[in-house]
Amino acid sequence: MSHQETVPPEKEQEQQQTDDLAAGVPDPEVVPQAKRRQFTAKYKLRILQEAERCTERGQIGELLRREGLYSSHLSKWRQQRARGQLEGLTPKKRGRKGQDPTVAELARLRRENERLRVELERAEIIIDVQKKLAQLLGQKTDETKSDESEP
């Protein structure tokens, strides 16, 4: 009679894992990443209407389990609906609020104005230096010529 050895399932699974690791097979397990659920206004209204039609004990709980929702969803959606039907039920954009375009335009124009003011001051200084240099060299400037021709 031959006697065959039986291996327990735990040992067999461990042996399989070590064989896979030795063979360089990557781990097939995928780690799920949580993603925030977003509900449309139409869906929220439909669920609220279904919840209002529930009259017997336990029907709302059944609805919530079936849809994978929490009771806090219902209370929040009811508050939103009371504030303003579909507008209150639409999802709000998360994060930092965008800047008003007129404010950005005003800031851009102020920067440009300051830059032009600095350029104008530089140009006036250069013109003054050119006039003084012309006076030192004894040359007449265009400004003096136009002043002489006027009277």
RODO-2510 file (C-alpha; in nm, 4 decimals, decimal comma):
residues 151
     n   res          X          Y          Z
     1     m     0,0000     0,0000     0,0000
     2     s     0,1260     0,3364    -0,0863
     3     h     0,0734     0,6158     0,1535
     4     q     0,0088     0,9579    -0,0048
     5     e     0,0857     1,2702     0,1977
     6     t    -0,1787     1,5444     0,2087
     7     v    -0,0772     1,9082     0,2444
     8     p    -0,3053     2,1448     0,4398
     9     p    -0,4568     2,4310     0,2280
    10     e    -0,2738     2,7005     0,4284
    11     k     0,0644     2,5475     0,3548
    12     e    -0,0285     2,5034    -0,0101
    13     q    -0,1244     2,8723    -0,0394
    14     e     0,1999     2,9850     0,1295
    15     q     0,3984     2,7619    -0,1048
    16     q     0,2166     2,9146    -0,4062
    17     q     0,2943     3,2697    -0,2877
    18     t     0,6629     3,1938    -0,2382
    19     d     0,6748     3,0294    -0,5819
    20     d     0,5152     3,3380    -0,7394
    21     l     0,7583     3,5728    -0,5666
    22     a     1,0513     3,3587    -0,6720
    23     a     0,9273     3,3594    -1,0323
    24     g     0,9055     3,7437    -1,0333
    25     v     0,5285     3,7532    -1,0795
    26     p     0,3863     4,0873    -0,9582
    27     d     0,1253     4,0908    -0,6847
    28     p    -0,2169     4,0979    -0,8567
    29     e    -0,3867     4,2825    -0,5702
    30     v    -0,5099     4,6259    -0,6719
    31     v    -0,5396     4,8831    -0,3968
    32     p    -0,8541     5,0893    -0,4575
    33     q    -0,8300     5,4635    -0,4209
    34     a    -1,1199     5,6454    -0,2594
    35     k    -1,3120     5,8752    -0,4892
    36     r    -1,5664     6,1319    -0,3772
    37     r    -1,9112     6,0538    -0,5065
    38     q    -2,1058     6,3280    -0,6818
    39     f    -2,4802     6,3171    -0,7271
    40     t    -2,6747     6,5070    -0,9903
    41     a    -2,9621     6,7327    -0,8948
    42     k    -3,1998     6,5039    -1,0842
    43     y    -3,0835     6,2013    -0,8834
    44     k    -3,1153     6,3888    -0,5539
    45     l    -3,4714     6,4961    -0,6363
    46     r    -3,5667     6,1430    -0,7362
    47     i    -3,4343     5,9984    -0,4100
    48     l    -3,6091     6,2686    -0,2053
    49     q    -3,9383     6,1957    -0,3830
    50     e    -3,8966     5,8234    -0,3214
    51     a    -3,8217     5,8897     0,0458
    52     e    -4,1366     6,1008     0,0774
    53     r    -4,3448     5,8158    -0,0678
    54     c    -4,2150     5,5787     0,2003
    55     t    -4,4942     5,5313     0,4546
    56     e    -4,4167     5,2044     0,6279
    57     r    -4,1563     5,1467     0,8916
    58     g    -3,8163     5,0512     0,7462
    59     q    -3,8842     5,1600     0,3889
    60     i    -3,6491     5,4589     0,4070
    61     g    -3,3737     5,2380     0,5465
    62     e    -3,4318     4,9930     0,2617
    63     l    -3,4108     5,2763     0,0092
    64     l    -3,0867     5,4041     0,1612
    65     r    -2,9292     5,0563     0,1628
    66     r    -3,0374     4,9911    -0,1944
    67     e    -2,8858     5,3206    -0,3153
    68     g    -2,5793     5,3048    -0,0886
    69     l    -2,6628     5,6336     0,0838
    70     y    -2,6616     5,7637     0,4395
    71     s    -2,9444     5,9331     0,6262
    72     s    -2,7287     6,2464     0,6408
    73     h    -2,7544     6,2641     0,2604
    74     l    -3,1317     6,2910     0,2873
    75     s    -3,1242     6,5591     0,5545
    76     k    -2,8646     6,7661     0,3666
    77     w    -3,0528     6,7333     0,0378
    78     r    -3,3785     6,8373     0,2067
    79     q    -3,2104     7,1508     0,3386
    80     q    -3,0694     7,2270    -0,0046
    81     r    -3,4096     7,1780    -0,1646
    82     a    -3,5690     7,4119     0,0888
    83     r    -3,3143     7,6809     0,0033
    84     g    -3,3859     7,6736    -0,3682
    85     q    -3,5061     7,3674    -0,5582
    86     l    -3,2503     7,2683    -0,8254
    87     e    -3,0002     7,5473    -0,7550
    88     g    -2,9540     7,4223    -0,4007
    89     l    -2,9122     7,0644    -0,5167
    90     t    -2,6444     7,1216    -0,7766
    91     p    -2,2969     7,0295    -0,6539
    92     k    -2,0811     7,3240    -0,5610
    93     k    -1,7347     7,3614    -0,7021
    94     r    -1,4788     7,2914    -0,4334
    95     g    -1,1607     7,4826    -0,3702
    96     r    -1,0498     7,8403    -0,3958
    97     k    -1,2928     8,0845    -0,5535
    98     g    -1,1890     8,2431    -0,8813
    99     q    -1,0920     8,6085    -0,8929
   100     d    -1,3236     8,8628    -1,0536
   101     p    -1,1913     8,9443    -1,4048
   102     t    -1,2335     9,3191    -1,3482
   103     v    -1,0044     9,3037    -1,0440
   104     a    -0,7368     9,1241    -1,2456
   105     e    -0,7734     9,3768    -1,5311
   106     l    -0,7471     9,6690    -1,2871
   107     a    -0,4283     9,5257    -1,1349
   108     r    -0,2791     9,4732    -1,4830
   109     l    -0,3615     9,8320    -1,5849
   110     r    -0,2098     9,9704    -1,2649
   111     r     0,1131     9,7775    -1,3260
   112     e     0,1250     9,9022    -1,6854
   113     n     0,0559    10,2592    -1,5717
   114     e     0,3417    10,2448    -1,3207
   115     r     0,5777    10,0994    -1,5836
   116     l     0,4899    10,3776    -1,8295
   117     r     0,5333    10,6426    -1,5591
   118     v     0,8868    10,5144    -1,4890
   119     e     0,9663    10,5152    -1,8626
   120     l     0,8397    10,8725    -1,8935
   121     e     1,0570    10,9882    -1,6024
   122     r     1,3625    10,8270    -1,7643
   123     a     1,2839    10,9911    -2,0980
   124     e     1,2446    11,3343    -1,9329
   125     i     1,5790    11,2927    -1,7546
   126     i     1,7493    11,1979    -2,0835
   127     i     1,5956    11,4995    -2,2597
   128     d     1,7082    11,7349    -1,9797
   129     v     2,0629    11,5953    -1,9988
   130     q     2,0652    11,6411    -2,3776
   131     k     1,9500    12,0040    -2,3408
   132     k     2,2192    12,0806    -2,0818
   133     l     2,4848    11,9145    -2,2973
   134     a     2,3732    12,1177    -2,5969
   135     q     2,3945    12,4400    -2,3915
   136     l     2,7440    12,3504    -2,2720
   137     l     2,8593    12,2877    -2,6274
   138     g     2,6959    12,6085    -2,7446
   139     q     2,4533    12,4411    -2,9807
   140     k     2,1036    12,5654    -3,0201
   141     t     1,8273    12,3156    -2,9496
   142     d     1,5115    12,2759    -3,1563
   143     e     1,3165    12,4221    -2,8665
   144     t     1,5102    12,7521    -2,8806
   145     k     1,4686    12,7725    -3,2572
   146     s     1,0919    12,7342    -3,2296
   147     d     1,0851    12,9969    -2,9518
   148     e     1,2759    13,2464    -3,1716
   149     s     1,0462    13,2040    -3,4700
   150     e     0,7271    13,2708    -3,2733
   151     p     0,7634    13,6484    -3,1954
***
